[in-house]
């Protein structure tokens, strides 16, 4: 059986990926500590609460309640790391030309749906792709814009008086806070889907994000994340 080494991810991409993972995890955790000081968001019909973000047992089980100062300290320190890493990643993709593999095209929504159908084993053949498939290009591009959105809304609620113009652009303090919260929910959903996809893709693909290469045996094609 023939074996072929296929290089997939460059060192800079791998480093910034793995730096971002723990940084964003700490950002979400510390954000929860801040949110618990004034947990106002819920979905309800009339006086009936359908979903509350988050029920009290959730906070108690994770030992979250009323650690506002600790949450703010961690959040603002790791925010700078998140911002620096994000700016470096965007700059790298532009300078290196990696943006060509990430930028969605006009067929991205149609092909993303085909990728989903293929992953659900409803469609036999996956659409053609280069380094990333259409669903990946769409998701990775969205996560970059979400990162910028988190920074803007985060600064807007951190310094609503000093940079009032930014807070006003976001729709005011309360709107900026809600936008920041919804972006965080988006990160959590992205994390869950991404981890599930990594598990389904298997070790070969996971190794590519660590070592930078995949091992292709015979004529098999590896599934890309």
PyMOL commands that set and color helices and strands:
alter all, ss='L'
color gray80, all
select helices_A, chain A and resi 11-38+56-61+68-96+99-102+108-119+134-158+164-169+173-201+203-211
alter helices_A, ss='H'
color red, helices_A
select strands_A, chain A and resi 3-7+42-45+48-52+213-217
alter strands_A, ss='S'
color yellow, strands_A
deselect
rebuild
show_as cartoon
